[in-house]
Amino acid sequence: MSTRAPMVLPDGPNQRWSLDFVSATFACSRRFRILCIVDDYTRECLALSGLRIARELTRLIGSRGKPHTVVSDK
């Protein structure tokens, strides 16, 4: 059995990024999916990507540096 520790709140930029996949369906029944990447401290939307998630993350890390933590709800 494990216990959950409370998530530490970031105290500066690049402390923690949140990743969340968002999907929707057009009226014509066509679906799309994007990845939203948000800096949890600045609340800045860093990128939205559907097909090139790895490339976007690599680009973000190259320009901003690696975050200490990345979280996702799924």
N, C-alpha and C positions, 0 to 999 in steps of 0.2 A: 504494500500500500504506500502511496506517495502523498505528500501534502503539497498544496499549491502555495507558492510564495506570492505576495502582492507584487504587481508589476511596478517597477520604479519609474517615476515620472521623469522625463528628460529635462535637463536644466540648461540645454544649449542646442544649437543646430547640429544635425548629424549624430545626435545621441541615439535616436531611434527612428526608423522609417516604418510606415505601415503600408502593406500591400493588400489590395482588395480587388478581386475580379468582379466586374459588373457586367450583366448581360441584359439584353432586351430583345423584343421581337418587333419588327416592322409590321405595318398593316398587311403587307403582302406575304406574311408568315416567315420572312427571312430573318434569321437570328444573327446577332453580333455580340461579341464579347471583348471587353477591354480590361486592361490592368491599370488601376489607379495606384500611384506611388506618392505618398504624402510624408513630409517631414513632420513628425508629431510635435515638435517644439514650435516651429515657425508656422505650421499649418499650411505650408507652401506645397502646392501640387507640383511635384517634380517631373512627372511624366504620365502620359496615357499611352498604352500600347496594346495592340491586339495580336500581331503576328511576330513581333521582334522583341520579346521580353528580355531575353538574355543580352541582346545588343543595347537596349535602353539602359539596363542596369550597369553594363560595362561602361557606357558613355557617362552615366551619372557618377559612378565611382571615379572615373578618370577626371571629371571636372570638379567634383566636390569632395572626394576622398571617401573612404569606407565609413558607413555608419557603425556605431558600436553594436547596435542590435537592429534586426529586421523582424517585424511581426506581421502575421497574416491571420485572418479569422477562419480560414479554411485549411 
